[in-house]
Amino acid sequence: MTIQLPSPDGTLRTYEPHPEPFRSSFGTAFTSRTVFSAAHVVADPYADVSPDSPAAVDWDATLAFRRHLWAHGLGVAEAMDTAQRGMGLDWAGAAELIRRSAAEAKAVGGRLACGVGTDQLTGGSLTDIRAAYEEQLAVVEEAGARAILMASRALAATATGPEDYQEIYGHLLRQSAAPVVLHWLGPMFDPALEGYWGSADLDTATEVFLDVIAAHPDKVDGVKVSLLDAGREIALRRRLPAGVRCYTGDDFHYPELIAGDERGFSHALLGIFDPLAPLAARAVRHLDAGDVPGFRELLDPTVELSRHLFQAPTRFYKTGVVLLAWLAGHQSHFSMLGGLQSARSLPHLARAYELADGLGLFPDPGLAERRMKTLLALYGVQQ
C-alpha cells in the first residue's frame, strides 16, 4: 500500500502506511494522575445549515466517542474549546451537550467536567456577565458534573482592570456548590482573550490569578493552564495552595509536565488526548506503576503530531482532531460545525495523517488509507 501525499511546496511524495496499529487496552480510571480529554463534537452532515446556523450535532456519534474515551479510563472535559465552543457550538448546543453527556456519564460511570462560560452574550455589563456565568453554572451543577470556569470573551472586553476579574470570579466561587476548575486559556487559542486577568503582562496576570485562588482555595479543585509555556506552568504549579491541582493544557510540553519532577507534577486536561486516547491511557498506566521512563517512551513520540495539529493559528487545531477521528473510524464523515473542516490546508491534513499513522493511531490502517485517498481525490490528487 502506498499513497501520494502533497507537500507544502506543491510536490507529491510517496508514503507507505504503517501496517500495525497500536493495540488498545481498556481499564478503569488512573491512580497516579487525574486525566481529562477535551472531546470534539460530531456534526450532522445531513443537516441543511449554513456556517452561521445553530449547531447541528450528530448526538449518537458524539456520545459514542465519549464512551470510547471513558472506556480507556480518561475523563471527559465537555463543552470546551475542542468541542468548537464559540467556533460553531453556541450556548444552546453546549447546554444540550452537557445534559446528554452527563446522563451518559452516569450510565457508564465516567468522569465528567463541563465548561461554564458567557457565550450566550454578545456584549454587556459586569452584571450581565455574572448572570451569564451563573446561568451556565446552574446547568452544569444540575447535571451533576464538575464545573470548569472558562475564560470569558465578554469579560475580557468589558473588564477595566484586575479588580473586575476578582469580583466576578470571587462571586462565582463563593456560590459554587462544589470546587471548580479555573481555566486560563491563552490568546494563542483565542485572540479575544488577550490581556486576561487584567493585564497583557503574563507575570502581572499570574499574580491576579493566584490571588483569586488564594482567596478561595477550598472552592478550587484545580487550574487548567493553556499558555504553551512549560516554564511558566511549572512556576505557577509550585505556588498553588495545597490541595489545588494543576491540570496542564499545554499541548506542546505535556509529557514532561505530566511526568513532573521532585517538586511535583501536572495532571492533564488536554485536547490532544482526543486523538491520542488509547496511547495516552497506556502511557499513564506506566506512571501508575511508577514507570516514568516507560511513560515517556510512549508519549514523547506523540509530541511531533501534537505540535503539528496545534501550530499557529492554534485555534484551528480542531480541524486536525476531527480529521483523525474520521480516519480512525470514530465517525463516518469529515465535516464540522460551521464548515470548519476547511480551516486547514491539504498539506497540513496530509502531514497529520502521516504522523498519526506512524504512531499506529488508526485501528484499521486500510480504512484510514482509503478515506485519506478519498479526501485527496476531492482536491484533485491522483493516486
ABEGO torsion letter per residue (X at the ends): XBBBBBBAAGBBBBBBBBABBBBBBBEBBBAABBBBBBBBBBBBAABBBBAABBBBBBAAAAAAAAAAAAAAGBBBBBGBAAAGBGAGBBAAAAAAAAAAAAAAAAAAGBBBBBBBBAAABAEEBAAAAAAAAAAAAAAAAAAGBBBBBBBBAAAAAABAEAAAAAAAAAAAAAABABBBBBBBBBAAABAAABGBGGBABAAAAAAAAAAAAAABAAABABBBBBAGBAAAAAAAAAABBBGBBBBBABAAAAAAAAAEBAAEBBBBBBAAAAAAAAAAAAAAAAAAAGBAAAAAAAAAAAAAAAAAAABOBAAAAAAAAAAAAAAAGABABBBBBGGAAAABBAAAAAAAAAAAAAAGABABAAAAAAAAAAAAAAAGBBX
